[in-house]
Amino acid sequence: MQTANILNQVIEVSKQAGDFIRQERKAFDPDRIEYKGLNDMVSYVDKTAEETIVKGLSKILPEAGFITEEKTTTKIGERYNWIIDPLDGTTNFIHGVPAFSVSIALKEYDELIAGVVYEINLDECFYAWKDAPAYLNGKEISVSKNNTVGTSLLATGFPYYDFTKQAAYIELFTELMRTSHGLRRLGSAAVDLVYTACGRFDAFYEYNLNAWDVAAGIVIVKQAGGEVVNFKGGSEVLDTRELLATNGKITGEMLQVVQKYFK
């Protein structure tokens, strides 16, 4: 497999979808919103972007299958599967808040091996392949060097339909708000992860995430020198749907705080 060539093609597919999303935002009609569940919105933009991505990726690796948010295809591959979020940050997009992205990851059997996150508004493309550096628009990136939570800027996300852990989550938020440089909530987990990868954030945590929200970002964080674990400190995050991504220097301290509220 010619990894560099494949990654370049995936970047082009992500930008093609991003260009479509950018153009549609200019004249988006809120009346065309659909609801998949409580506060779980989708539009023709998500679906059309996903169809564009699936079509483009099918030409790159014809044997690969797909795990997609909008279920525009049901093809599953034996060895390779793409994990796609065509528009991570749909709520931001609908309301005109400029923080949303295209997220594409490649999984070989059970291992994530490549990730591309294209943040559309700033025209920033983050990407990485297993055992290689992570990049932003062609420039190598790395995680921050902060070694304490007290000197860190953190990011998180809030659940929009499963509120069973809301009380504990607010308590965790309150403690970290008091003991760090601050917390940010952008509304796109993919963007939160790549901002951690390039050192803008020192850590990002959230629960109740789907694979397509985080798969690409996980690869990029790891290849930028960071760590990604679940709230118990284990390496499995896609199935547990709990994620803590850090610069690798504050993982232990972050876990100590998180585990006070998430046993």
Residue, then its C-alpha position, 0 to 999 in steps of 0.5 A: m500500500q502506497t500510504a503517502n499517495i493514499l493519504n493525499q487522495v483522502i485529503e483531496v476527498s475531504k476538501q471536496a466535501g468541505d468545499f460543498i459544505r462551505q458553499e451550502r452554508k452561505a444559503f442554508d435553509p433551516d427548514r430543511i433540518e431533520y431530527k434523528g433523535l433528541n437534539d440530533m440534527v441532520s440535513y441534506v448537507d450531511k447526507t450529500a457530503e457523505e455520498t461524495i466522500v464515499k464515492g471518492l474513497s471507493k475509488i482509492l480502496p475499492e475493497a474497503g467498507f464503510i462505517t458512516e454516521e448517515k448510513t448512506t452505504t452499508k458495505i463492510g470490508e474484510r480488512y479495511n474500513w473507512i470511518i466517516d463523519p461528513l460534517d462533525g459539528t452539524t449544530n454549529f453548521i446549522h446555526g452559523v457557528p464557524a467550527f465544523s469539520v470533515s473527519i475520515a479515518l481508515k481502520e485495518y482490521d481493528e487498528l486505526i491507521a490513518g486520519v484526516v480532519y479538515e476544518i472547513n472555516l479556517d481551511e486547516c487540514f490535519y492528517a497522519w498515518k500510523d508510524a509517521p508524523a502528524y501534519l497541518n497543511g503540510k507542516e509537522i505538528s506536535v502536542s504541547k509541552n505543558n506538564t500540569v493541569g494548572t498551566s493547561l487549556l482544556a476542551t470538552g463536549f456536552p451530551y445532547y441527548d443522554f443526560t444520565k451522567q450530567a450531574a457528575y459531568i458538571e461537577l468534573f467541569t467545575e473542578l477543572m474550571r477552577t484548577s486549569h487555565g480554562l475550558r473550551r467547548l467548540g462543538s466538534a470533537a474532531v476539531d477538539l482532538v486535532y487542536t490537542a494534537c497541534g498544541r492549542f489544547d493540552a487535553f480534551y475529554e468527553y463521553n458518549l462519543n461515536a466512532w466517527d466523531v473521534a477515529a480520525g482525531i485519535v490517529i492524529v493525536k497519537q502521531a503528534g506525540g499525545e495519548v488517548v485513553n478511556f476514563k479508566g486509563g485503558s486504550e479502548v475508546l471506540d467501544t467504551r465511548e469515553l475519551l481522554a486525549t492529552n499531550g501525554k504529560i498530564t494524562g495521569e493528573m487528568l485521570q485522577v480528576v476524571q475518576k473522582y466522578f466517573k468510577 
